[in-house]
Amino acid sequence: MAARTIHSKNRPDETHISTQRAETQAHPWISRPHEDSGRAPHIGRAPRQRPQASERIILPRARRGLPKSHRLRRPAEFTATLKGSMRMRWRDDFFGVYAVANPYPHGRLGIIVSRKTSPRAVVRNRIKRQIRESFRSCQEKLDGLDIVVMASPKAGRAQAASLRASLQQLWDKVERQCKKS
């Protein structure tokens, strides 16, 4: 097998390279294999702990949802409650509440919070959550009614505590008025 020769301007032929090492050699880049001389030596550490399989923790539900059967969902249901001949209505600074009897053993809730209340969706959603939570707490008193709650523009600027107090007063009025009839 013939020796292969590489010709280049800076490199001589391989045939003329010495096979013996020179006695003085520059230090290698790394003083020892797999270690950087500029770093502290590796001290053995315990391996990282992995997550252990644990028993499933069951927490109570923080929020109870309002089932679909307890909500007004169709435009015709809202219209019947808002414009029905047997409707009753109550107003205060923050809300208008409209109620009409329904054939179900439970109350149903409809919520109207327009952009006039607040141009910000975050504020409108906060008001809706306040209304739903208040309705859930008084749901037993409001059985057999379809109720639509309409938020006014002042509700968008009100604090949560004043919204809750306002809704509680309106639920009490609805209960008193509907028990009479």
C-alpha positions in Angstrom: 0.0 0.0 0.0 1.5 3.3 -1.0 1.8 6.2 1.4 -0.6 8.9 0.7 0.9 12.4 0.3 -0.8 15.6 0.9 0.6 18.6 -0.8 0.0 22.1 0.6 1.9 25.3 0.9 2.3 25.2 4.7 2.5 21.4 5.2 5.3 19.2 4.0 4.8 15.7 2.6 3.9 13.0 5.1 6.8 11.0 4.0 9.2 13.6 5.5 7.5 13.8 9.0 9.4 12.5 11.9 7.9 9.7 13.9 9.7 10.5 17.1 8.3 13.0 19.6 10.0 16.1 20.7 11.1 16.0 24.3 9.7 19.4 25.2 6.0 19.7 24.5 3.5 22.4 25.4 1.0 21.7 28.2 -2.3 20.3 27.0 -5.3 22.6 27.1 -7.0 20.6 29.9 -4.7 19.6 32.7 -6.5 16.3 33.4 -9.1 14.4 31.4 -12.7 15.8 31.9 -11.8 18.6 34.3 -11.3 22.3 33.8 -8.4 23.7 35.9 -10.2 27.0 36.4 -13.1 25.3 38.2 -13.3 23.8 41.7 -13.0 20.1 41.7 -16.2 18.1 41.6 -17.5 17.1 45.0 -19.9 14.2 44.9 -23.5 15.3 45.4 -26.5 13.2 46.1 -28.6 12.6 43.0 -31.5 14.9 42.5 -34.7 13.7 44.1 -37.5 12.7 41.7 -41.1 13.2 42.5 -42.5 10.2 44.3 -45.8 8.7 43.4 -48.3 9.8 46.0 -51.8 9.1 46.9 -54.4 11.2 45.1 -55.6 14.0 47.2 -59.3 14.9 46.8 -60.2 18.4 47.7 -63.7 19.7 48.1 -64.8 21.8 45.1 -64.2 25.4 45.8 -66.9 26.6 43.4 -70.2 24.9 42.7 -71.3 25.5 39.2 -74.8 26.6 38.2 -76.2 23.7 36.2 -77.7 24.4 32.8 -81.2 23.6 34.1 -80.8 26.5 36.5 -80.0 29.1 33.8 -82.0 31.0 31.3 -80.2 30.3 28.0 -82.5 31.1 25.1 -83.5 34.6 24.0 -87.1 33.6 24.2 -86.7 32.8 27.9 -85.1 36.2 28.5 -87.9 38.0 26.6 -90.6 36.2 28.5 -89.1 37.2 31.8 -88.4 40.8 30.8 -91.7 41.5 29.0 -94.1 39.0 30.3 -97.5 40.1 31.5 -97.1 38.5 35.0 -93.6 39.9 35.6 -92.5 41.7 38.7 -89.5 44.1 38.8 -87.3 45.7 41.3 -84.5 48.3 40.9 -81.7 49.9 42.9 -78.5 51.8 42.0 -76.7 48.8 40.7 -79.2 46.2 39.4 -82.6 45.7 37.9 -84.2 42.4 38.7 -87.1 41.0 36.7 -89.0 37.8 37.9 -91.8 35.6 36.6 -93.1 32.3 37.8 -91.9 29.2 36.0 -93.2 25.6 36.0 -90.0 24.1 37.5 -89.3 23.3 41.2 -86.1 25.4 41.1 -85.2 28.9 40.2 -83.5 29.9 36.9 -81.2 32.8 36.5 -80.4 35.0 33.5 -77.7 37.7 33.6 -77.4 40.8 31.4 -74.2 42.8 31.8 -73.7 45.1 28.7 -70.7 47.1 27.6 -72.4 50.2 29.0 -71.8 48.7 32.4 -68.0 48.6 31.7 -66.1 48.4 28.4 -63.6 46.0 30.1 -64.6 42.3 29.9 -62.7 41.6 33.2 -65.1 43.9 35.1 -68.2 42.5 33.4 -67.1 38.9 34.3 -66.5 40.0 37.9 -70.0 41.3 38.1 -71.5 38.1 36.6 -69.6 36.0 39.1 -70.9 38.2 42.0 -74.5 37.7 40.7 -74.2 33.9 40.3 -72.6 33.5 43.7 -75.3 35.6 45.3 -78.0 33.6 43.5 -76.6 30.3 44.6 -76.6 31.4 48.3 -80.3 32.4 48.1 -81.5 29.8 45.6 -83.8 28.0 48.0 -85.8 31.2 48.6 -86.2 31.8 44.9 -87.6 28.4 43.8 -90.2 28.4 41.0 -89.0 31.7 39.5 -87.3 32.8 36.3 -85.1 35.8 37.3 -83.2 38.1 35.0 -80.6 40.4 36.6 -79.6 43.5 34.6 -76.5 45.4 35.7 -76.4 49.2 35.5 -73.4 51.3 34.6 -72.8 52.1 38.3 -72.2 48.4 39.0 -69.1 48.6 36.9 -67.5 51.1 39.3 -68.8 49.6 42.6 -66.9 47.5 45.1 -67.7 43.8 45.5 -69.1 44.3 49.0 -71.6 46.9 47.9 -72.7 44.6 45.0 -73.3 41.7 47.3 -75.2 43.9 49.8 -77.4 45.3 46.9 -78.1 41.8 45.6 -79.0 40.5 49.0 -81.5 43.3 49.5 -83.0 42.6 46.1 -83.3 38.9 46.8 -85.1 39.7 50.1 -87.6 42.0 48.2 -88.2 39.3 45.5 -88.8 36.7 48.2 -91.2 38.9 50.2 -93.2 40.0 47.1 -93.4 36.5 45.6 -94.5 34.9 48.8 -97.5 37.3 48.9 -98.7 36.3 45.5 
